[in-house]
């Protein structure tokens, strides 16, 4: 029996390792989990804007016969834009913790602008200093601890270690800056109305990046989408509740 193919696209500054826990609960699929260009072992692109990411993904998807496509966080922006343009090449779309509202708008807009400055400064620094600045364990741990919602100390330690180990595996200060700008100047909301294939949104009830209220608004913009909410978790469902994510994915793929 041939396993159906599921392509998984990770989030900003991550690598394929971030989706490994979900993959453990999806043994009945042919899983394809690349590193995004600009990160880990991913390709080097001439530019890291959304259109270029979408064309990179098109080359990958074209190797398979209508695979299922999943994107987490920043990966949701890329996969949603892909589905809006090339929806006939994939079977269904799954968005995990989708970025459902523009980061430059709303109460977090000021923090986003501060983060843009952080990456701009890194880009302006000499390469060795830039790498140290953008790979700072302090800033990585602050981000990790803010987004982690579990009270399990062992799991919290694991998540911190994952972020420290893999969040510095970007190619250059310029590529990570471009990637960040792409992540905060686009959202799934921009293309939701143009995605005609069946879509599943899996969200954490405590997500700080796109609050649940905004996710409920987002799902209504799709022609054919459903929303699954996982309680007690925020943006890191791929680490904190991977089994729940995988169960939702399997149920959606099997549904008519």
N, C-alpha and C positions, 0 to 999 in steps of 0.2 A: 504493500500500500504506500502510495506516494504521500509524503507529509505536505500539507499546505505551507507556503512560505509566508513568513511574517518578518517584515523589515522594521527594526526599532531604531529610532533616532534620538540620541541623548540631548541633554540641555547644555546651556552655556557654561563654558570652562570645564565641563566634565569630559569623560571619555566613555567608551563602551562599558567600562567596569561598573559604572553607575547603574546600569540596567541588568547586571548579572543576577541580582537576587530575584527579579521578576522572571528572568530566563529559567531559573531553577524550577519554576512551577509551570513551565510550558514545554514539557518533553515531547509533545505530540506534533510539534511544528518544526519546520526547517527555519531556524532563526538566523537572520542576517543582522549583525549589530556592528556597523562601522564606526570608526572615530570620525567625527565631523571634520571637514577640512579646516586647518588652522589649529587643530588640537590633537594631542597624542600622536598616533601613527597616521593621522588623516592626511589627505592630499594638501598640496600648496596651491592656492588659487591666485589669480591675478588681482582679485579684489574679493572682499567678504561681505558683499551686499546681498540682499534677499534674492534678487534675480539670479545671481551667480550660484548661490546655494541651491536654488530650485533646479537649475540646469544640471548641476552636479548630481542631484538626486535623480533626475530624469535618466541620466546615463546609468545609474545603479539599478533603478527599477526596471529599465528596459531589458535587463539580463534575465528577468523572470516573467512568468506568465500570470499576469494579474495577481500579484501578491497582496496581502493585507499590509497596511502601513500604520505604524504607531509612532507618535512623537511626544516626548516629554518636555515641558517647559519651553525653552527656546526651540527645541525640536518640534513643538506643536506649531509654532509660527511657520517654520520651514515646510512641514508636512501639510499644513492647511493651505498655504500658498500653492504648494505642488498640486494638491487635490483640486483646487479651484481652476488650475490651468490644464492639468493632465489627469483629470478624474477618471477617464475611460481606461486608464492603464492599471488601476488598482481596484480590488474587490470591495474593500470597506476601509474606513479611516477611523483610527482610535487616537484621541487626544488625552494625554494624562497630565493633570495640572496645567491645562492650557493657559496661555497668556491672553486673557479675554478682554483686557482694557489697556489703552495706551499708558505706558509707564510715566510719560511726561505730563499726564493729566491727573487731577485729583490730589488728595492729601500727601501722596508720596512723590509728587512731582519735584519738590525741592531736593529730596534725597537722591532722586534719579539724576538731577543736574549735578549734584555733588559727586556722584559716582562717575559721571562723564568726565568731570574735571580730574578725578583720580586716574582714569585711564589716559586722558590727554597728557597729564604730567608724566606718566610712565612712558608714553610714546616719545616725549621730548628728552628724556634722560639718556645718557650713554647706555648702551646695551647691557653690560653687566649690572649696573646700578638699577636699570629698569626691571630686569628679571627679579632682582631681590625685592624691589619695591612692590611689584605686582604679585609676587609669590609669598609675601609676608604671612607668616603663620598667625600673627595677631589678627590681621584683618580677616583671614580665612576662618579662624576659630570664632570670631565675633559673628560672622555671617552664619556659620554652622549652628551655633548655639541659639541664635535668634529663630532660625527656621525649624529647628528640631522641637517637636512637641511631646515626644514620649518621655515618661518618667523613669524608664528602664535605664539604669546607669550603664550597664554593659552595652546596650544598643546605642546610647548616646556617645559612648567612647568609640564604638565602631564607626559611627557616622563621622565624628571628628577626624578620625584617622583616615577615612576614605577621602575626605575633602583635602586634608593636608597632603596626602599622597598623590592625588590626581589633579587638583585644581591648578597646579603650576605647570602642567604639561601642554601649554600653548606654544605655538611656534615662535612668536615674536611679540614685542610690545605693540607693533603696528597691527598685526593680525588680530590680537585680542581686543584692541581698541576698536577696530572696524567691526568686529563681531558684536561687541557690546552696543555700539551705536545702532547696528541692525536690530538687535534684540529689543531696544527701548523705543525705536521709532516705528515699529510695526507691531501688529497684534492679530490674533485670530479673527477678531471682530471685523477687521478690514475686508476679509474675503468670505466670511461665513455664508453670506447669502448666495454665493456663487458655487458652493459645494453641493452638488446634487446627489452624490452617493451617500449611502447610509453611514452615519457618523456616531461614534460614542464618545462622550466626555466623561472622564473619570476624575473626580475632584476631591480634595481634602476639605472637610468642613471648616478647618481652622487656617486655611491658606492665607498667608499675609500678602502674597504677590497679587493674586486676583481673588478678592473675597467672594464667598459663596453667593452673595446677592448678585454680584456681577456675572458669575458663572450661570446663574439662572436666567439672567437677561441674555447672555450669549447663546445659550442653547436654543432660544426662541428665534434666533436669526437664521438658523439653518433650515433648509427645506425639509430635511429628514434626519433628525438627531435625537438622541436620548441622553439623559444625565444620570450618572451613578455617583452618589456621595458617600465617602468613607468618613465616618465619624472619628473624632479624637486625633486627627492628623492634619498637618498643613501641607506645605509644598513638597515634602519629602516622602510621598507615598511609596516611591520606588525603593526606599530604604526601610521605612517604618512599617509599611503594610504591603509588602510585595505579593503575598499570597492573595490578599483581597483584590489587588489590581489584576493579577493573573486570572483569578476566577471570573472577574467581570469581563476580561478580554475573551476568555474561552466561551462564556455564555453568549456574548455578542457575535462572535464568529460563527457559532453554531446556529444562531437564530436565523429565521428566514428573512 
